[in-house]
Amino acid sequence: MLRPKTQLEPDILVFRSPVGGSTWEAVQEHLLAVETASRWTVISIRDFKRPADLDLGVGEVWRVDLDNRVVLVTKPGESPDVAYGDEVRWSPKGLGRSFRVEVEPLFRGLP
């Protein structure tokens, strides 16, 4: 449950569509939050946003590290910032399948 006046504003938020509701307030299950981090935003994301997302019940938090060209994955109750350089597998709770995301194409075309 979200605390009053707490807003999740990641770069990407994957959520289960609420039954019979079409407002943000009706969204109760946040499956994945993705943040794109650079050297200027990494401290804010790592030290403040990631813990807040997890405290609010987000199922998994990804930090796309533009400088090191990896995706850092944190799941509740597990070690934070597990680095993936080739691919990330995501298995949303209750879906019964997983998705594979190749990491290298995420950075294609960047300096």
C-alpha positions, 0 to 999 in steps of 0.5 A, a space after each residue: 500500500 502506498 503511503 499518502 503523498 508518496 509517488 513512484 516516478 521511475 523511468 519505467 513502471 510495470 504494474 498489473 492493471 487493476 480490475 475495474 479501475 483506470 486511475 493511478 490510485 487503483 494500481 496496487 501491484 507494482 511489478 518492476 521499476 526501472 531507473 536510468 542512472 548516470 554519474 549525476 543521478 546514481 546516488 539519489 537512485 541507489 540510496 533513496 529511490 531504490 529503498 523507497 520503491 522496495 519499501 512501497 512493495 515494488 517486486 523488483 528494481 532495475 538500475 540501468 547504469 549508463 557509465 558501466 553498461 550494466 543493469 543492476 537488479 535488486 529484489 526484496 530480501 536479496 543482495 542489492 545491485 546484482 550486475 548483469 552485463 549480457 542479459 537479464 531475466 525477469 519473472 513477474 510474480 503470478 504470470 508463470 513465465 519469464 522474459 529475457 532482456 539483452 543488455 548490450 542493445 540498451 546502450 547501442 548508439 550511446 557515446 
